[in-house]
């Protein structure tokens, strides 16, 4: 079991393609390896310290994975993980795994951290709303969307969680 890189560094006002986000994506892809588990830490990092002070939440999240995967307890152990997407007109519907207890925007009424790109592949901040256990992403300026990214930055402002209180992992639909 391992911990995905926490948020770290300067927060940017514009969407970015940060190497830190690409490393997190590599860590997410490692879940395809048998007998692995990943604790997401995108919400507990610090802008000026690569080693977050909050070790308790990291330990709790790793413990949940061990209790579920090693000891077989029937508990929630992962926040939402990107599974697939569907383009629906000028919107993109994101489908997740690990959505038991529902999706929510932690600490706000609006989801933060989503970007969307059209055929030009230029990412812009997006409107995102929860619909059941899925998220609908759009931007009125993007008529033909092709890709969505979530928390795709070194230190993103993001807040997608599920009902049991674990954060969603950063992801992108394009590669």
N, CA and C atoms as an extended XYZ file, in Angstrom:
525
Properties=species:S:1:pos:R:3:atomname:S:1:resname:S:1:resid:I:1 pbc="F F F"
N         0.841       -1.176        0.000 N   UNK     1
C         0.000        0.000        0.000 CA  UNK     1
C         0.882        1.233        0.000 C   UNK     1
N         0.436        2.279       -0.664 N   UNK     2
C         1.256        3.475       -0.821 CA  UNK     2
C         0.371        4.714       -0.778 C   UNK     2
N         1.033        5.874       -0.673 N   UNK     3
C         0.339        7.151       -0.594 CA  UNK     3
C         0.617        7.947       -1.864 C   UNK     3
N        -0.447        8.399       -2.507 N   UNK     4
C        -0.307        9.260       -3.679 CA  UNK     4
C         0.242       10.611       -3.224 C   UNK     4
N         1.046       11.231       -4.058 N   UNK     5
C         1.642       12.517       -3.709 CA  UNK     5
C         0.590       13.530       -3.262 C   UNK     5
N         0.890       14.201       -2.190 N   UNK     6
C         0.006       15.244       -1.667 CA  UNK     6
C         0.140       16.513       -2.507 C   UNK     6
N        -0.801       17.419       -2.316 N   UNK     7
C        -0.710       18.721       -2.972 CA  UNK     7
C         0.496       19.471       -2.416 C   UNK     7
N         1.198       20.165       -3.302 N   UNK     8
C         2.427       20.852       -2.906 CA  UNK     8
C         2.774       21.895       -3.954 C   UNK     8
N         3.266       23.047       -3.503 N   UNK     9
C         3.730       24.085       -4.411 CA  UNK     9
C         2.743       25.221       -4.539 C   UNK     9
N         3.075       26.098       -5.452 N   UNK    10
C         2.290       27.299       -5.697 CA  UNK    10
C         0.952       26.912       -6.337 C   UNK    10
N        -0.117       27.553       -5.905 N   UNK    11
C        -1.440       27.351       -6.510 CA  UNK    11
C        -1.581       28.328       -7.674 C   UNK    11
N        -1.918       27.811       -8.847 N   UNK    12
C        -2.055       28.632      -10.045 CA  UNK    12
C        -3.514       29.003      -10.293 C   UNK    12
N        -3.719       30.187      -10.839 N   UNK    13
C        -5.070       30.655      -11.161 CA  UNK    13
C        -5.583       30.045      -12.461 C   UNK    13
N        -4.683       29.617      -13.329 N   UNK    14
C        -5.056       29.040      -14.616 CA  UNK    14
C        -4.781       27.540      -14.617 C   UNK    14
N        -5.528       26.774      -15.412 N   UNK    15
C        -5.234       25.338      -15.520 CA  UNK    15
C        -3.793       25.125      -15.964 C   UNK    15
N        -3.166       24.086      -15.425 N   UNK    16
C        -1.770       23.819      -15.750 CA  UNK    16
C        -1.567       22.333      -16.029 C   UNK    16
N        -0.456       22.015      -16.656 N   UNK    17
C        -0.081       20.629      -16.905 CA  UNK    17
C         1.199       20.366      -16.114 C   UNK    17
N         1.033       20.131      -14.825 N   UNK    18
C         2.162       20.026      -13.906 CA  UNK    18
C         2.764       18.620      -13.887 C   UNK    18
N         4.084       18.523      -13.859 N   UNK    19
C         4.721       17.204      -13.720 CA  UNK    19
C         4.263       16.464      -12.459 C   UNK    19
N         3.964       17.214      -11.395 N   UNK    20
C         3.492       16.610      -10.149 CA  UNK    20
C         2.201       15.821      -10.400 C   UNK    20
N         1.315       16.376      -11.247 N   UNK    21
C         0.060       15.696      -11.588 CA  UNK    21
C         0.335       14.431      -12.393 C   UNK    21
N         1.314       14.469      -13.257 N   UNK    22
C         1.647       13.287      -14.060 CA  UNK    22
C         2.202       12.163      -13.190 C   UNK    22
N         2.936       12.511      -12.158 N   UNK    23
C         3.432       11.481      -11.224 CA  UNK    23
C         2.257       10.866      -10.469 C   UNK    23
N         1.315       11.701      -10.039 N   UNK    24
C         0.121       11.166       -9.365 CA  UNK    24
C        -0.627       10.200      -10.285 C   UNK    24
N        -0.695       10.541      -11.568 N   UNK    25
C        -1.359        9.654      -12.528 CA  UNK    25
C        -0.638        8.306      -12.616 C   UNK    25
N         0.674        8.327      -12.618 N   UNK    26
C         1.442        7.071      -12.630 CA  UNK    26
C         1.142        6.249      -11.384 C   UNK    26
N         1.040        6.925      -10.259 N   UNK    27
C         0.702        6.221       -9.027 CA  UNK    27
C        -0.703        5.616       -9.113 C   UNK    27
N        -1.653        6.358       -9.674 N   UNK    28
C        -3.004        5.855       -9.848 CA  UNK    28
C        -3.014        4.619      -10.745 C   UNK    28
N        -2.231        4.633      -11.801 N   UNK    29
C        -2.164        3.505      -12.730 CA  UNK    29
C        -1.579        2.254      -12.067 C   UNK    29
N        -0.811        2.429      -11.024 N   UNK    30
C        -0.222        1.301      -10.316 CA  UNK    30
C        -1.282        0.445       -9.629 C   UNK    30
N        -2.481        0.988       -9.440 N   UNK    31
C        -3.556        0.194       -8.848 CA  UNK    31
C        -3.925       -1.013       -9.715 C   UNK    31
N        -3.506       -1.014      -10.967 N   UNK    32
C        -3.757       -2.165      -11.844 CA  UNK    32
C        -2.926       -3.378      -11.425 C   UNK    32
N        -1.900       -3.159      -10.636 N   UNK    33
C        -1.059       -4.255      -10.139 CA  UNK    33
C        -1.790       -4.951       -9.000 C   UNK    33
N        -1.817       -6.261       -9.030 N   UNK    34
C        -2.510       -7.039       -8.010 CA  UNK    34
C        -1.963       -6.758       -6.612 C   UNK    34
N        -2.857       -6.756       -5.635 N   UNK    35
C        -2.515       -6.578       -4.217 CA  UNK    35
C        -1.887       -5.227       -3.904 C   UNK    35
N        -2.384       -4.181       -4.533 N   UNK    36
C        -1.922       -2.831       -4.216 CA  UNK    36
C        -3.107       -2.003       -3.729 C   UNK    36
N        -2.815       -0.924       -3.045 N   UNK    37
C        -3.830        0.018       -2.593 CA  UNK    37
C        -3.195        1.388       -2.469 C   UNK    37
N        -3.975        2.440       -2.761 N   UNK    38
C        -3.438        3.797       -2.762 CA  UNK    38
C        -4.284        4.705       -1.880 C   UNK    38
N        -3.633        5.378       -0.952 N   UNK    39
C        -4.278        6.399       -0.139 CA  UNK    39
C        -4.077        7.750       -0.822 C   UNK    39
N        -5.175        8.422       -1.129 N   UNK    40
C        -5.119        9.739       -1.758 CA  UNK    40
C        -4.831       10.781       -0.683 C   UNK    40
N        -3.899       11.697       -0.989 N   UNK    41
C        -3.520       12.736       -0.026 CA  UNK    41
C        -3.602       14.132       -0.644 C   UNK    41
N        -4.405       14.281       -1.696 N   UNK    42
C        -4.499       15.548       -2.422 CA  UNK    42
C        -5.045       16.681       -1.562 C   UNK    42
N        -5.651       16.338       -0.451 N   UNK    43
C        -6.305       17.331        0.393 CA  UNK    43
C        -5.552       17.663        1.683 C   UNK    43
N        -4.422       17.023        1.923 N   UNK    44
C        -3.760       17.234        3.210 CA  UNK    44
C        -2.325       17.732        3.094 C   UNK    44
N        -1.928       18.104        1.887 N   UNK    45
C        -0.579       18.627        1.692 CA  UNK    45
C        -0.471       20.085        2.095 C   UNK    45
N         0.719       20.617        1.910 N   UNK    46
C         0.998       22.008        2.252 CA  UNK    46
C         1.808       22.639        1.143 C   UNK    46
N         1.476       23.860        0.799 N   UNK    47
C         2.118       24.535       -0.326 CA  UNK    47
C         3.633       24.625       -0.180 C   UNK    47
N         4.112       24.777        1.037 N   UNK    48
C         5.535       25.031        1.230 CA  UNK    48
C         6.294       23.881        1.906 C   UNK    48
N         5.691       22.702        1.989 N   UNK    49
C         6.361       21.571        2.621 CA  UNK    49
C         5.980       20.296        1.879 C   UNK    49
N         6.951       19.663        1.243 N   UNK    50
C         6.681       18.465        0.449 CA  UNK    50
C         6.236       17.290        1.324 C   UNK    50
N         6.550       17.343        2.612 N   UNK    51
C         6.147       16.295        3.549 CA  UNK    51
C         5.049       16.847        4.462 C   UNK    51
N         3.794       16.517        4.168 N   UNK    52
C         2.690       17.067        4.967 CA  UNK    52
C         2.831       16.757        6.457 C   UNK    52
N         2.433       17.695        7.269 N   UNK    53
C         2.463       17.533        8.714 CA  UNK    53
C         1.388       16.535        9.169 C   UNK    53
N         0.280       16.498        8.458 N   UNK    54
C        -0.850       15.656        8.828 CA  UNK    54
C        -0.585       14.187        8.480 C   UNK    54
N         0.088       13.500        9.356 N   UNK    55
C         0.374       12.065        9.164 CA  UNK    55
C        -0.790       11.199        9.644 C   UNK    55
N        -1.597       11.727       10.551 N   UNK    56
C        -2.705       10.947       11.108 CA  UNK    56
C        -3.678       10.510       10.009 C   UNK    56
N        -4.137       11.458        9.170 N   UNK    57
C        -5.094       11.110        8.123 CA  UNK    57
C        -4.478       10.147        7.105 C   UNK    57
N        -3.201       10.303        6.816 N   UNK    58
C        -2.521        9.366        5.919 CA  UNK    58
C        -2.556        7.960        6.520 C   UNK    58
N        -2.250        7.855        7.786 N   UNK    59
C        -2.262        6.560        8.462 CA  UNK    59
C        -3.649        5.945        8.521 C   UNK    59
N        -4.652        6.767        8.785 N   UNK    60
C        -6.035        6.278        8.825 CA  UNK    60
C        -6.430        5.735        7.451 C   UNK    60
N        -6.091        6.448        6.392 N   UNK    61
C        -6.451        6.016        5.038 CA  UNK    61
C        -5.734        4.722        4.653 C   UNK    61
N        -4.476        4.615        5.004 N   UNK    62
C        -3.757        3.358        4.752 CA  UNK    62
C        -4.362        2.227        5.578 C   UNK    62
N        -4.748        2.528        6.810 N   UNK    63
C        -5.373        1.523        7.671 CA  UNK    63
C        -6.693        1.013        7.106 C   UNK    63
N        -7.488        1.911        6.510 N   UNK    64
C        -8.746        1.492        5.894 CA  UNK    64
C        -8.495        0.508        4.756 C   UNK    64
N        -7.476        0.795        3.949 N   UNK    65
C        -7.138       -0.111        2.846 CA  UNK    65
C        -6.750       -1.476        3.404 C   UNK    65
N        -5.899       -1.493        4.412 N   UNK    66
C        -5.458       -2.767        4.998 CA  UNK    66
C        -6.641       -3.527        5.596 C   UNK    66
N        -7.504       -2.836        6.313 N   UNK    67
C        -8.656       -3.510        6.931 CA  UNK    67
C        -9.551       -4.145        5.863 C   UNK    67
N        -9.752       -3.446        4.732 N   UNK    68
C       -10.624       -3.969        3.680 CA  UNK    68
C        -9.919       -5.025        2.827 C   UNK    68
N        -8.731       -4.741        2.392 N   UNK    69
C        -8.056       -5.594        1.408 CA  UNK    69
C        -7.270       -6.744        2.039 C   UNK    69
N        -6.669       -6.520        3.180 N   UNK    70
C        -5.878       -7.571        3.827 CA  UNK    70
C        -6.723       -8.400        4.783 C   UNK    70
N        -7.548       -7.721        5.572 N   UNK    71
C        -8.303       -8.419        6.608 CA  UNK    71
C        -9.754       -8.698        6.231 C   UNK    71
N       -10.178       -8.266        5.044 N   UNK    72
C       -11.485       -8.621        4.528 CA  UNK    72
C       -12.677       -7.949        5.166 C   UNK    72
N       -12.473       -6.850        5.887 N   UNK    73
C       -13.609       -6.143        6.473 CA  UNK    73
C       -14.438       -5.481        5.366 C   UNK    73
N       -15.728       -5.472        5.532 N   UNK    74
C       -16.633       -4.870        4.563 CA  UNK    74
C       -16.798       -3.387        4.901 C   UNK    74
N       -15.789       -2.590        4.544 N   UNK    75
C       -15.789       -1.154        4.831 CA  UNK    75
C       -15.387       -0.384        3.581 C   UNK    75
N       -15.753        0.890        3.546 N   UNK    76
C       -15.297        1.777        2.482 CA  UNK    76
C       -13.838        2.119        2.743 C   UNK    76
N       -13.029        2.049        1.705 N   UNK    77
C       -11.590        2.262        1.906 CA  UNK    77
C       -10.951        3.163        0.859 C   UNK    77
N       -11.717        3.605       -0.119 N   UNK    78
C       -11.163        4.440       -1.182 CA  UNK    78
C       -12.151        5.535       -1.522 C   UNK    78
N       -11.627        6.699       -1.821 N   UNK    79
C       -12.463        7.751       -2.365 CA  UNK    79
C       -12.776        7.434       -3.818 C   UNK    79
N       -13.548        8.288       -4.486 N   UNK    80
C       -13.920        8.054       -5.877 CA  UNK    80
C       -12.685        7.956       -6.781 C   UNK    80
N       -12.704        6.966       -7.662 N   UNK    81
C       -11.647        6.777       -8.653 CA  UNK    81
C       -12.272        6.830      -10.043 C   UNK    81
N       -11.662        7.589      -10.921 N   UNK    82
C       -12.150        7.718      -12.301 CA  UNK    82
C       -12.224        6.338      -12.951 C   UNK    82
N       -13.350        6.075      -13.626 N   UNK    83
C       -13.528        4.804      -14.331 CA  UNK    83
C       -13.657        5.008      -15.838 C   UNK    83
N       -14.549        5.920      -16.251 N   UNK    84
C       -14.751        6.145      -17.682 CA  UNK    84
C       -15.500        7.461      -17.882 C   UNK    84
N       -15.693        7.824      -19.149 N   UNK    85
C       -16.445        9.030      -19.455 CA  UNK    85
C       -17.274        8.825      -20.714 C   UNK    85
N       -18.283        9.685      -20.872 N   UNK    86
C       -19.131        9.707      -22.051 CA  UNK    86
C       -19.347       11.152      -22.456 C   UNK    86
N       -19.161       11.444      -23.728 N   UNK    87
C       -19.471       12.779      -24.234 CA  UNK    87
C       -20.965       12.807      -24.549 C   UNK    87
N       -21.652       13.804      -24.018 N   UNK    88
C       -23.094       13.967      -24.212 CA  UNK    88
C       -23.352       15.385      -24.694 C   UNK    88
N       -23.291       15.582      -26.000 N   UNK    89
C       -23.466       16.922      -26.568 CA  UNK    89
C       -22.311       17.813      -26.177 C   UNK    89
N       -22.608       18.897      -25.449 N   UNK    90
C       -21.547       19.833      -25.037 CA  UNK    90
C       -21.094       19.592      -23.586 C   UNK    90
N       -21.375       18.388      -23.083 N   UNK    91
C       -20.984       18.020      -21.715 CA  UNK    91
C       -20.246       16.692      -21.739 C   UNK    91
N       -19.498       16.445      -20.669 N   UNK    92
C       -18.862       15.140      -20.481 CA  UNK    92
C       -19.305       14.592      -19.135 C   UNK    92
N       -19.795       13.352      -19.168 N   UNK    93
C       -20.237       12.649      -17.959 CA  UNK    93
C       -19.078       11.766      -17.488 C   UNK    93
N       -18.688       11.928      -16.222 N   UNK    94
C       -17.597       11.152      -15.633 CA  UNK    94
C       -18.194       10.081      -14.726 C   UNK    94
N       -17.753        8.852      -14.938 N   UNK    95
C       -18.223        7.713      -14.150 CA  UNK    95
C       -17.084        7.280      -13.226 C   UNK    95
N       -17.428        7.001      -11.973 N   UNK    96
C       -16.439        6.664      -10.954 CA  UNK    96
C       -16.672        5.278      -10.361 C   UNK    96
N       -15.608        4.698       -9.828 N   UNK    97
C       -15.691        3.549       -8.930 CA  UNK    97
C       -15.620        4.106       -7.507 C   UNK    97
N       -16.027        3.331       -6.540 N   UNK    98
C       -15.967        3.705       -5.116 CA  UNK    98
C       -16.803        4.949       -4.820 C   UNK    98
N       -18.083        4.835       -5.106 N   UNK    99
C       -18.993        5.955       -4.835 CA  UNK    99
C       -20.057        5.598       -3.816 C   UNK    99
N       -19.829        4.499       -3.086 N   UNK   100
C       -20.812        4.156       -2.067 CA  UNK   100
C       -20.940        5.327       -1.096 C   UNK   100
N       -22.109        5.542       -0.621 N   UNK   101
C       -22.452        6.666        0.260 CA  UNK   101
C       -22.508        7.988       -0.498 C   UNK   101
N       -22.439        7.965       -1.835 N   UNK   102
C       -22.662        9.153       -2.655 CA  UNK   102
C       -21.482       10.087       -2.799 C   UNK   102
N       -21.523       10.895       -3.844 N   UNK   103
C       -20.515       11.924       -4.092 CA  UNK   103
C       -20.944       13.225       -3.436 C   UNK   103
N       -19.946       14.059       -3.102 N   UNK   104
C       -20.273       15.368       -2.533 CA  UNK   104
C       -19.153       16.353       -2.790 C   UNK   104
N       -19.515       17.633       -2.743 N   UNK   105
C       -18.549       18.728       -2.828 CA  UNK   105
C       -18.208       19.097       -1.386 C   UNK   105
N       -17.049       18.696       -0.927 N   UNK   106
C       -16.641       18.910        0.461 CA  UNK   106
C       -16.444       20.397        0.743 C   UNK   106
N       -17.127       20.886        1.775 N   UNK   107
C       -16.924       22.250        2.243 CA  UNK   107
C       -17.483       23.344        1.354 C   UNK   107
N       -18.288       22.986        0.351 N   UNK   108
C       -18.833       23.999       -0.552 CA  UNK   108
C       -20.070       23.444       -1.248 C   UNK   108
N       -20.800       24.330       -1.890 N   UNK   109
C       -21.967       23.896       -2.661 CA  UNK   109
C       -21.615       23.637       -4.116 C   UNK   109
N       -20.397       23.963       -4.494 N   UNK   110
C       -19.985       23.827       -5.890 CA  UNK   110
C       -18.706       22.996       -5.959 C   UNK   110
N       -18.610       22.149       -6.998 N   UNK   111
C       -17.393       21.361       -7.196 CA  UNK   111
C       -16.281       22.246       -7.740 C   UNK   111
N       -15.070       22.018       -7.262 N   UNK   112
C       -13.896       22.768       -7.702 CA  UNK   112
C       -12.886       21.796       -8.294 C   UNK   112
N       -12.036       22.303       -9.169 N   UNK   113
C       -10.907       21.519       -9.648 CA  UNK   113
C       -11.083       20.859      -10.998 C   UNK   113
N       -12.226       21.045      -11.661 N   UNK   114
C       -12.455       20.429      -12.964 CA  UNK   114
C       -12.098       21.396      -14.087 C   UNK   114
N       -11.454       20.868      -15.121 N   UNK   115
C       -11.188       21.614      -16.340 CA  UNK   115
C       -11.689       20.792      -17.514 C   UNK   115
N       -11.943       21.473      -18.628 N   UNK   116
C       -12.463       20.812      -19.824 CA  UNK   116
C       -11.796       21.424      -21.046 C   UNK   116
N       -11.609       20.603      -22.076 N   UNK   117
C       -11.000       21.079      -23.315 CA  UNK   117
C       -11.851       20.654      -24.498 C   UNK   117
N       -11.834       21.508      -25.521 N   UNK   118
C       -12.488       21.187      -26.778 CA  UNK   118
C       -11.475       20.621      -27.759 C   UNK   118
N       -11.816       20.697      -29.024 N   UNK   119
C       -10.955       20.146      -30.075 CA  UNK   119
C        -9.577       20.793      -30.130 C   UNK   119
N        -9.453       22.012      -29.598 N   UNK   120
C        -8.152       22.696      -29.579 CA  UNK   120
C        -7.241       22.198      -28.457 C   UNK   120
N        -7.753       21.369      -27.561 N   UNK   121
C        -7.026       20.793      -26.423 CA  UNK   121
C        -6.493       21.845      -25.449 C   UNK   121
N        -7.133       23.013      -25.420 N   UNK   122
C        -6.792       24.051      -24.459 CA  UNK   122
C        -7.766       23.933      -23.290 C   UNK   122
N        -7.248       23.635      -22.113 N   UNK   123
C        -8.093       23.411      -20.946 CA  UNK   123
C        -8.527       24.724      -20.319 C   UNK   123
N        -9.804       24.743      -19.935 N   UNK   124
C       -10.411       25.890      -19.272 CA  UNK   124
C       -11.114       25.386      -18.025 C   UNK   124
N       -11.287       26.278      -17.048 N   UNK   125
C       -12.053       25.896      -15.863 CA  UNK   125
C       -13.450       25.479      -16.298 C   UNK   125
N       -13.996       24.510      -15.605 N   UNK   126
C       -15.285       23.955      -15.998 CA  UNK   126
C       -16.310       24.062      -14.879 C   UNK   126
N       -17.554       24.021      -15.272 N   UNK   127
C       -18.663       23.854      -14.342 CA  UNK   127
C       -18.828       22.351      -14.153 C   UNK   127
N       -18.991       21.926      -12.931 N   UNK   128
C       -19.178       20.497      -12.662 CA  UNK   128
C       -20.284       20.356      -11.627 C   UNK   128
N       -21.137       19.363      -11.866 N   UNK   129
C       -22.217       19.114      -10.916 CA  UNK   129
C       -22.386       17.609      -10.734 C   UNK   129
N       -22.772       17.255       -9.549 N   UNK   130
C       -22.983       15.850       -9.213 CA  UNK   130
C       -24.379       15.454       -9.658 C   UNK   130
N       -24.453       14.313      -10.328 N   UNK   131
C       -25.738       13.731      -10.726 CA  UNK   131
C       -25.681       12.252      -10.343 C   UNK   131
N       -26.303       11.918       -9.237 N   UNK   132
C       -26.207       10.549       -8.737 CA  UNK   132
C       -24.780       10.256       -8.303 C   UNK   132
N       -24.196        9.222       -8.874 N   UNK   133
C       -22.809        8.869       -8.575 CA  UNK   133
C       -21.871        9.232       -9.719 C   UNK   133
N       -22.283       10.223      -10.505 N   UNK   134
C       -21.484       10.683      -11.640 CA  UNK   134
C       -21.344       12.199      -11.571 C   UNK   134
N       -20.406       12.732      -12.346 N   UNK   135
C       -20.207       14.175      -12.401 CA  UNK   135
C       -20.353       14.623      -13.850 C   UNK   135
N       -21.140       15.668      -14.067 N   UNK   136
C       -21.352       16.246      -15.391 CA  UNK   136
C       -20.494       17.507      -15.477 C   UNK   136
N       -19.641       17.580      -16.508 N   UNK   137
C       -18.675       18.666      -16.642 CA  UNK   137
C       -18.939       19.419      -17.949 C   UNK   137
N       -18.901       20.750      -17.882 N   UNK   138
C       -19.147       21.562      -19.080 CA  UNK   138
C       -18.546       22.945      -18.916 C   UNK   138
N       -18.514       23.664      -20.017 N   UNK   139
C       -18.144       25.075      -20.053 CA  UNK   139
C       -18.865       25.650      -21.267 C   UNK   139
N       -19.631       26.742      -21.106 N   UNK   140
C       -20.401       27.271      -22.235 CA  UNK   140
C       -19.540       27.657      -23.443 C   UNK   140
N       -18.251       27.897      -23.212 N   UNK   141
C       -17.360       28.262      -24.314 CA  UNK   141
C       -16.792       27.050      -25.052 C   UNK   141
N       -17.048       25.838      -24.533 N   UNK   142
C       -16.534       24.617      -25.166 CA  UNK   142
C       -17.726       23.883      -25.774 C   UNK   142
N       -17.898       24.069      -27.086 N   UNK   143
C       -19.052       23.502      -27.776 CA  UNK   143
C       -18.909       21.995      -28.012 C   UNK   143
N       -17.697       21.549      -28.334 N   UNK   144
C       -17.440       20.141      -28.599 CA  UNK   144
C       -16.339       19.631      -27.672 C   UNK   144
N       -16.687       19.253      -26.452 N   UNK   145
C       -15.665       18.827      -25.489 CA  UNK   145
C       -15.034       17.488      -25.881 C   UNK   145
N       -13.740       17.360      -25.562 N   UNK   146
C       -13.033       16.107      -25.847 CA  UNK   146
C       -12.344       15.525      -24.624 C   UNK   146
N       -12.105       16.338      -23.590 N   UNK   147
C       -11.363       15.826      -22.432 CA  UNK   147
C       -11.683       16.623      -21.176 C   UNK   147
N       -11.553       15.930      -20.039 N   UNK   148
C       -11.739       16.526      -18.715 CA  UNK   148
C       -10.536       16.161      -17.861 C   UNK   148
N       -10.161       17.080      -16.999 N   UNK   149
C        -9.142       16.809      -15.984 CA  UNK   149
C        -9.689       17.264      -14.638 C   UNK   149
N        -9.252       16.560      -13.592 N   UNK   150
C        -9.656       16.921      -12.231 CA  UNK   150
C        -8.421       16.981      -11.348 C   UNK   150
N        -8.281       18.084      -10.637 N   UNK   151
C        -7.168       18.280       -9.696 CA  UNK   151
C        -5.830       18.085      -10.400 C   UNK   151
N        -5.757       18.529      -11.639 N   UNK   152
C        -4.577       18.323      -12.463 CA  UNK   152
C        -3.632       19.514      -12.314 C   UNK   152
N        -2.939       19.551      -11.187 N   UNK   153
C        -2.020       20.639      -10.869 CA  UNK   153
C        -1.123       20.180       -9.725 C   UNK   153
N        -0.091       20.941       -9.464 N   UNK   154
C         0.791       20.610       -8.336 CA  UNK   154
C         0.048       20.789       -7.011 C   UNK   154
N        -0.695       21.888       -6.905 N   UNK   155
C        -1.435       22.190       -5.679 CA  UNK   155
C        -2.851       22.642       -6.055 C   UNK   155
N        -3.702       21.707       -6.447 N   UNK   156
C        -5.025       22.080       -6.945 CA  UNK   156
C        -6.005       22.465       -5.844 C   UNK   156
N        -6.953       23.305       -6.209 N   UNK   157
C        -8.092       23.612       -5.356 CA  UNK   157
C        -9.207       22.670       -5.805 C   UNK   157
N        -9.421       21.597       -5.065 N   UNK   158
C       -10.359       20.553       -5.485 CA  UNK   158
C       -11.131       20.049       -4.274 C   UNK   158
N       -12.340       19.524       -4.515 N   UNK   159
C       -13.156       19.149       -3.360 CA  UNK   159
C       -14.150       18.018       -3.627 C   UNK   159
N       -13.864       17.119       -4.555 N   UNK   160
C       -14.753       15.985       -4.794 CA  UNK   160
C       -14.434       14.867       -3.801 C   UNK   160
N       -15.440       14.480       -3.033 N   UNK   161
C       -15.322       13.426       -2.021 CA  UNK   161
C       -16.514       12.490       -2.179 C   UNK   161
N       -16.501       11.431       -1.422 N   UNK   162
C       -17.709       10.635       -1.313 CA  UNK   162
C       -18.179       10.692        0.120 C   UNK   162
N       -19.396       10.187        0.366 N   UNK   163
C       -20.078       10.360        1.640 CA  UNK   163
C       -19.309        9.944        2.877 C   UNK   163
N       -18.399        8.982        2.757 N   UNK   164
C       -17.648        8.533        3.934 CA  UNK   164
C       -16.439        9.415        4.211 C   UNK   164
N       -16.228       10.458        3.408 N   UNK   165
C       -15.215       11.446        3.725 CA  UNK   165
C       -13.845       11.277        3.095 C   UNK   165
N       -13.709       10.437        2.081 N   UNK   166
C       -12.416       10.287        1.420 CA  UNK   166
C       -12.417       11.039        0.088 C   UNK   166
N       -11.294       11.689       -0.260 N   UNK   167
C       -11.237       12.501       -1.472 CA  UNK   167
C       -11.062       11.656       -2.736 C   UNK   167
N       -11.501       12.224       -3.850 N   UNK   168
C       -11.285       11.604       -5.160 CA  UNK   168
C        -9.833       11.798       -5.572 C   UNK   168
N        -9.324       10.835       -6.297 N   UNK   169
C        -7.977       10.946       -6.849 CA  UNK   169
C        -7.986       11.870       -8.059 C   UNK   169
N        -6.934       12.666       -8.239 N   UNK   170
C        -6.800       13.429       -9.491 CA  UNK   170
C        -6.782       12.465      -10.676 C   UNK   170
N        -7.267       12.959      -11.822 N   UNK   171
C        -7.289       12.126      -13.029 CA  UNK   171
C        -7.416       12.994      -14.265 C   UNK   171
N        -7.237       12.371      -15.411 N   UNK   172
C        -7.533       13.008      -16.686 CA  UNK   172
C        -8.117       11.961      -17.628 C   UNK   172
N        -8.954       12.412      -18.545 N   UNK   173
C        -9.540       11.493      -19.523 CA  UNK   173
C        -8.702       11.423      -20.789 C   UNK   173
N        -7.799       12.374      -20.966 N   UNK   174
C        -6.921       12.393      -22.140 CA  UNK   174
C        -5.549       11.860      -21.747 C   UNK   174
N        -4.790       11.421      -22.717 N   UNK   175
C        -3.420       10.998      -22.418 CA  UNK   175
C        -2.508       11.370      -23.568 C   UNK   175
